[in-house]
Amino acid sequence: MTPKYDEGTIKTLDWQEHIRKRPGMYIGKLGDGSSTDDGIYVLLKEVMDNSIDEFMMGFGKKIEVGIDTEKVTVRDFGRGIPLGKLVDVASKMNTGAKYDSKVFKKSVGLNGVGIKAVNALSTKFTIKSIRDGKAKQVVFSKGEILDEKDLAANGEENGTSIWFEPDASIFKNFHYINDYVVNMLKNYTFLNSGLTIEYNGEKYFSRNGLKDLLEENMDTDPLYPVIHLQGEDIEIGITHGNQYGEDYYSFVNGQHTTQGGTHLQAFRESIVKTVREFYKKDFDPSDIRASIIAAVSIKVEEPVFESQTKTKLGSKDIGPDGPSVRHHVSTFLQTELDNYLHKNQEVAEVLLRRIQESERERKAISGIKKLAKQRAKKASLHNRKLRDCRIHYNSKNERKDESCIFITEGDSASGSITKSRDVNTQAVFSLKGKPLNTYGLTKKVVYENEEFNLLQAALNIEESLEDLRYNKVIIATDADVDGMHIRLLLITFFLQFFPELVKKGHVYILQTPLFRVRNKKKTIYCYSEEEKEKAIKVLKTKPEITRFKGLGEISPDEFKHFIGTDIRLDPVLMKKHESVLQMLEFYMGKNTPERQEFIIDNLYVEKDEVA
């Protein structure tokens, strides 16, 4: 029967209803906080951006941020929102000050939507403005006004204060990861020299912009001091290290464009051209950019991004009357970097040696590389290791952020995941046995070892992280000693040869249940002893308890529960100032007695094991 279609089927949703029904249109994906681009961080960013705009306009040099489990507070010391428009700013779509300001044209958000999305997606949202001795506060819940009142300023400084609690029915099982929040707030200070952000009592401040950003994020000393170049609406920081690959941080109008875009592409092309012309040698681009660590920040009028999450710039021009992004970046870099290298001959000599060293290494493995690519291509044709998905991270599909690849051990585990996965966004790569310990080995092993060669080809990360095919690289191994060992070996491989994959937050560990507790009416999957004990109490009658020994024991019908909407992922994070080389040397090197002593000192014994 054909569905009825008449005037009654056409509906108009209120603004808050539409946001809550289609949150992805406003904040990208939802998530539980395990990824840096999950919705709860977007909510914080939308509030922060308004306070940053005040700072950019010259008002308020400090922003206070607090997160207490689920409650988020942001207080700036700008001019304060005009009291008569406080309700409109928080609850009327397409309302804001950015439509009528030349300076605000170089903001990320110009549609007056962001703060309304935060309001609609919060169980409680309170906004307070202090302005010229007067104050007003409005309290909302899911976009609906609960309370509105004028207050006495009581000597408080001008500014705006917002506190909100994300709706747990939308952001299921959410939690804020402190490292993610700190990184976001530090980036604000790097991009806004002179701004102080105080977060849960800790203060963050930057005097030298992108120079500070690079020095903060490097885990070893650079080969030469950071080259810091600044111009109108553009700032660039450059150095080289000893790591493999290319490491970039790119920004547009203060937005961290984690997937790059036209500005980063222009930089990668321009640095090759500038270096070639300076040394008057036709170096291979990969040798010039090998081990580069760089940051690029530009300002663009009314920027166009390739996705709702604004992680990749699509704009081709700086503004309606300005030059192209490519020309702007290229002209600036060719002039300023060339001048710098002429004035700093010692740096120029160090850079030349690094390029020549990369050239020698590239030529030494060129033959192996060619054969390895042929093997990888042949293997992919026969689909021996990879069960691919249809949507990839480097595509323009709106679901590309959902793309992931599970790296599994053995045929039984990969078989269960393959049968229960979403074929659109979830790929599976099957390992055969334990991978090699790659610590201390050169990149030749990536091409000589079949497992690593095929894994690199599957991820498509040989040349650049920009070509990564999956947003999440998920290690899915058994929760036993062998499984833990395989996890460690895979993380070692990524840190040794592709550290930016970990640093950019793409590597995760899949958590699968240890126990199944069930009776005739209900089944509860438990991820710890504590959860198991709670489940036994909930079911009351004598339940059946199953201990899963490995992923292969979990049937495909059950597995779909653990890799679907309720998937539990632990991100692989590195602590700030933690050196990759020192860490790998300690955990994967030949210092057996020291490592043994560390294990004994940090051993945790369960109470019931002691008994």
N, C-alpha and C positions, 0 to 999 in steps of 0.2 A: 504494500500500500504506500502510495506517494505521500510524504509528509505534507501537512497543510501549510500553505504559504499565503498569508494575507496580512492586513495591517496589524493584527494581534501578535504576529511573530516578530515584529520589529520592535526592539527595545532600546532605550537610551539609559545607560548606566551613569550613576553619579561618579564624580572624579575618583573618590576613594574606592568605590566598588570596582571601577575599571582597573585601578592599580593593583588591587588585591586579587582580582581575577586573572590579570595578565602581568604579574610582577616582572617577568623576563623582559618585557618591552622597556622597562624603566631602569632596572638594575642588573640586567644580564641574568646570570644563573643564580640559583638560591644557595645550595650547599650547606655544609654544617660548620664551616670555618677551617676545614683542613687544607683548603687551597687559598692562595693569596687573593684570588679574584672572586671569592665567594661573596654572596650578597651582604653579609653582615659588615664586611670591610668597606663595601661600596656605600652603605648607609653612613658609616663614619666619615668617609671621604666627602660625601655630598655636604655634610654639615661643615667639615673642615674647610672646604673650598670657599664657602661664603666668608669665613673668618680670614682666610688668606687674601681674598680680594680686598678686604678692608685694610690689611697690612700694605698691600700693593698700592692702595690709594693714599697711603701715608698716615693711617690711623691705627694705633695699637701695635706695640712691639712685642707683645706677649700673648700667647694662647695657652690656656690651661685645659688639659684633657685628663679624664679619669675613667677607668673601666673597673667596675666591681661586679664580677661574674657576668650578669646580664645587663646591668645598667651602665649606660654610656653618658658621660657629661662633657660638653665642650663650652668653654667660656672665653670669649675674646674681649678685647678692650678697645674696640673701634668706636664708631659714632653711635651705635645702637640703632636698631630698626625704628623708623618713625612710629610712634605708639599707635596712631590712628590706622596704620596699615598692618599691624602685627598679625591680626587674624587672616587678612588677605594673603600676606606673604607665605603663611604656613598652610593655607587651605584653598586658595584659588589658583587654578592652573593658569600658566602663562602670565603670572604676575611677578614682577621683580624690577630691579633698578638697572638691569644690564642691557635693556633695550635702548636706553637713551644715554649711553656713555661711551665715548671714544676709547677710554682706557679699558673698559670691560669687554670691548670687542676682541681682546686677546685673552679672554677667559676660556675655560674648557666648555662650560655649560652656559648656554645663552637662552634656553627655552623656559626658564622659570619653573622647572619641574622637580629638580632634585630633592629639595627639602620637603615638598609635598609627598614624594614617594616615601621618605623616611617617616613622615607623619602617618600615612595610610598603613604602613607595614609594621607599626609599633603598637603594642598593647597599651603603652602609655607614652605620650609625647608632650613635653612641657617646654614652652618657649617664653623667655622673659627678656625684656628690653629695658635698659636703664639709659635715660637720655635727658641731659640737662636738668638734673634734680628730680625727675619724675620716673616712674617705672610702671610697667604693665606686664601681667602674666596671663597666659592662656594654656589650659590643660586640655589635651585631646586623648581619645582612645580610638585607634583604628580610623583616624580621620574625622571622628565626630567630636564636637566640642563638649567637654564636661564642665568646664569652669572658665570664667573670664573675669578678671578683676584688676583694678588700678591699685598700685602699691606705693608706699613711701620709699624713696630711694635710699634713705638712711645713710647718706654719704658715700654710697657705692660709686665706683668709677663708671663712666659711660661704657656701653658695650652690650653684647647679646649673650645670653646663656641658654643652652639647649640641653635637655637630658631626655633620653629615650630608652625604651626596652624593646628590642626586636620581638616580633610576635612568634612565639615558639611553635604555633600551629602551622606557620609558613616556613620558618627556618628550623627544621626538626633537629633535635639533639645538638643544637649549635653551641659552640664555645669559641672564645677569642684566643688565638695563639699569640702570646706576648711578643715573640720575635717578629711576627708579621706586622703587628701594630707599631713596634719600635722602628722597623725599617721604613714604613710609610711616613711616620712623623719625622724621622731623620731626613728623608728625601725632601720634605717640605722645607726644612732648615737649609739644606744644601742649595736649594733653588731660590731661597729667599734670604740672602745674607743679611744678618742683623736681627732676624726674628728669633725669639726664644720660645720654645715649646716645652711646657712642663707637663710630664706624663706620670701620673701616680707618684709624684714626689721627685722624679728624676728630671733634670733640665738638659735640653738639647739645643745647641747653638752652633752656627757656622760663620766663620769670617771669610773663608776663601772658596765658597761655592763648590763647583765640581772638582776642584783640586782636593778639597776635604773629602768629597764622596769617594773618589778613587782610593785615596790613602786609607780611608776607613774600611773599604771592602777588599783590599789586597791582603792576603795572608802571608806574603813574603815580600822582601824588599824588591822594588822595581829595578830594572837594569839601568835606568836613568831617572832623574827627578821628573815629576809630572809636568808636562808642557801645558800651561794653562792659558788659553786664548779667549779673550772677551771682546765682543763687538755689540752693535745695536741689534737687539732681539736675537742674539746668538751667543752661546758660550760652549767651549769645547775643552776637554781635558784628555790628554793622550800620554801613555807610556807603554812599555813592553815588559813582560815578565818571563818566566821560564816554563810556564804551563803550556799544555797543548791547547790548540783551538783559539778562538777569538772571543773576547769577553766585552760586551757592550751594555751601557746604560743609556737609554734615550728618553727624552722628555719633550712634550709639546705643551706650552702654556701651563707648566707645572704638573701635567698628567704624565705618569710613568707609562710610556708606550712599550710594554714588555715584548711586543711582537714587532717592534721597529716601525717600518713604513718608509715613505718617500724621503724623509730627512736622513734616516740611517743609511738607506741605500745610497743616497748622494754622498754621504760621508765616506762609505766604504770605497766608492769609485774615486772620489776626489783625493783621498790619501794616497792611493796607488799612483795617480797622475802626478801629484806634487812630489812624491819621493822619487819617481822615475826622472822627472825633470831636474830635480836638485842634484842627484848623483849622475845624471846623464847616462843612465843604464836602464835597459829594458827588463827589469826584474819581473819575475812571475808574481801576479797579485797575491797568491797564497803565501809566498815568502815574505812579502812586505807586511801582510796582516797576521802572520803566524805569531801567536803569543801576545797579540795586542790587547791592551786594556784601555778602553776609551769611554768617554761620556759625552753626549751631544744634547744640548738643550736649545730649542728655538721657540720663538713666539710667532703665531700665525693668526691672522684675523679670521674669525668664524671658521675654525678648523673643521674638516670633514674626516671622520673616522670610518674604518671599514666594518666596525661592529658596535653594538650598544655598549660594550664594556670599554670602548675607547682605548684599546691596547695597540692599535696599528693605525698610523696616520695615512689617510688617502689623499689629502690635499696636494694638488700639484703647484699651487701658487701661494706666496706669502700673504697676499691680500688682493682685493679687486684691482688695485693700481700698482701692486708690487711685482717684483720679479718672481720667477719660478723658484720653488724650494730647492731644486737641484742647482740652479744658478747662484742662489743666495749662499748656500753652504759651500759650493765649489769655489766661488770667487773669494770668500772669506778665508777658507782654509789654505788655498794656494798662495794667497798674499801673506797671511800671518805665520803659517808654518814655515814657509820658505824663509821669511825674515828671521824667524827664531833659529832655524838650523844654521843660517849664515852667521848669526851672532854667537852661537854656542857650538863651537867646533867639537868639543869633547863629547857632547850629546850626539852630534852627527856621526862621529866615529863609532860610538857604542851601537847606535842604530844600524849602521852599515854592517858591523860584525854580526849582529843578530840576524840580519837578512841573509848574509852569506852562510851562516851556520844552518839556517832553515833550508837554504838552497841545497847544501851538501846532503842534509838528511833526506830531503825529498828525492833527490837523484839516486841516493843509495837504496831506496825502497821502491823506486818507480816500477821496476820489473815485477817485483812481488805484488805490487798494488794492481797492476794490469791483470795478472793471472787471478788475483783474488776477486776482482770485479767480475771477471768472466764466470768464476765459480758461483758467485752470489747470484748473478743473473740466471745461470742455468738452474740453480737450486730454487729460485723463486718461481721459475716456470713449472717445476715439478711440485711446488708447494710442500717441500719436505719439512720445513721448520715453522713456517708462518701461516696462520689462518687469519687473513687480513679482514679489515672492516671496510665499509663503503665510504665513510666520511672521515677526512683527515684534518689535522690541525692547520696545515698549510693551504687549506681550501677556503672558499668564501661561503661555505654552508653555515647557516645560523647555528647549527649544533656542533660546530667544530671544537668548541671548548670541552665538549663531552667526550671527545675522542681519547681512547686510552688503549694501552697494550699490556696484557698480562704476561709476565715472564714466568713460566712454570717449570717444574721438574718432573720428568717422566711422562709416559703416554697416558696413564690413568687420570692424573690430575688435569692435564691439558684436555683430555677427552671430556671430562665433566664440565669444565669451564666452556669449552667450545660448544657443547650441546645446549648450555643454558644461557649463553651470552646474548647481548643485543648485537646482531650482525651489522647494524648500521654504524655503531660507534665503538665497539669493543673487539680488539684484535687479540690473538693469542700466539705467543712464541714459545716453543717447546725446547727446553734444554735436554741434553743427553748426559746424564751424570753431572759430577761436580766440575765447574769451570776452573780454569787455570788461575793460580795466584799471580797477578800481573805486576805486583809491586816491584819496582826497580827495573822493569823491562822497558825496552823502547817501543815505539809505535809499530815497529815491524810485526810484533806479535798480533796486532789487530788484524793484519792481513794474512799472516801465516796460520793462525788458529781459525779453523772453520766456524766454530761456534761464535766467536767474537766478530769475525768477518760478516757472517750472515746477520747477526744482531745489529751491527753498525749499519748495514745496508737496509734492514727493516726500519730502523729509526730514521734513516736518511740524515745523519748528522756529521758525515765526513767533512764536508766543506764549511758548514755553518749551522748554528742552532736555529737560524731563521727558516731552514728547510725541514725542521722537525715535523714528523708526520703524526705524532700523538701528543696531546697536551699532558697526559699523565702516563708515566712509565711505572707500572705497578709490579713489584716483585711479589709473586704468589708462591710461597714455599711452605712445606709442612712446619708445624710448630714443634719440631723436635731438634735434636742436636745437629743432625745432618742438614735440616732445612735452614737453621740459623747460620751454619757454615756457608751454605750456598748464598744466602743473603749477603753475608760479609764479603764473599769473593766478588759478587756482582757490584756491590757498592765500591769496592776497591777498584774494579775495572773502570767504573764511571769517574771516580775521583782522579784516577791516574791519567786518563786520556780525555775525558769529557767533563771536567769539573763544573763547567757552567751549567750542565744539565741538573746537577744537584743544587748549585747556588741559586739558580733561577726558579727552584721549587717545582721541578717536574717529576721527581722520583718519590715513590710512595711504597709503603709496605701494606699488603692486604691482610686485614685481620679476619680470620674465620673462627667460628665457634669451636670451643674445646669440648662442649657437652651439649647433648640434646636431652631435655627433661620433658616427659610427656605422659599424659594419661589418655583415656578414650575421648576426652572432650577438647583437650588443648595441648599444644606443643610449644615449648619455650627453648630457644637456643641461647646458650650462655657462653660468654667469652672469658670467664674467670671462675675461680672457686667461689668467690663471693656471690656472683650472679647465680651460680648453681644452687647455693644454699637458699637464696631468696626465692628461686623458682620452686624449690621443693616445698617451701612454706606456702607459696601461692596456690600450688596444686593440691596441697593438703593430703589427699588420698595417696596411697603408695604409688609413686610414679616410677616409670621405667627410665633409667639413666644410662645414656650411651656416651662413652668417651671416644671422640674421633681421634684416631692416631695419625691420620694423614688426609690430604685433600682428595686422594683417590677413593677414599671410603665414603665420601659424601656424594650422594646420587645427584645427577643433573637437575632433577625436580627440586631437590633441596637447595642446590647451589645457586639457583636463580634468585633465592631470597637474599643471598649474601653479596651478590654483585649487581643488585638492582638499586632501587631508590634508597634502601637502607644500608648500602655499602659502608663499611667502616675502613677508613684509610688513615695510616699514620704517615705524615710527611717526613722525609729524611732531611733533617735540618743540621746545619753547621753553626756552631757558636761563633760569635764575633771574635775576630783575632785568632781563630783556631787555624793553624797552618796545616794545609792538606799534606804536605810532605812530611812534617813532623808526626802528624797523626798516623799516616800510613806506615811510617818507619816503626812507630811504637807498636801498632796493632798487627802489622803484617810482615815486619822485618825479622831479623834473626836474633833479636834480644830476648830469647826465651826465658831466662831467669827473671828479668825485670817484669816481663808480662805475666809470668806465673805468680810473682809476688803481688802484682796489681789485682789479679783475679782473686787470690786468697783474701786480700784486704777488703775487697768489695763484694765478697760472696754473701748472698742473702739466703738464709735457711728458713723454710716454712716451719711454723710452730708444730704442726702435726708430724713433720719429718723428724724433729728433735725428739718428740714423744716416742 
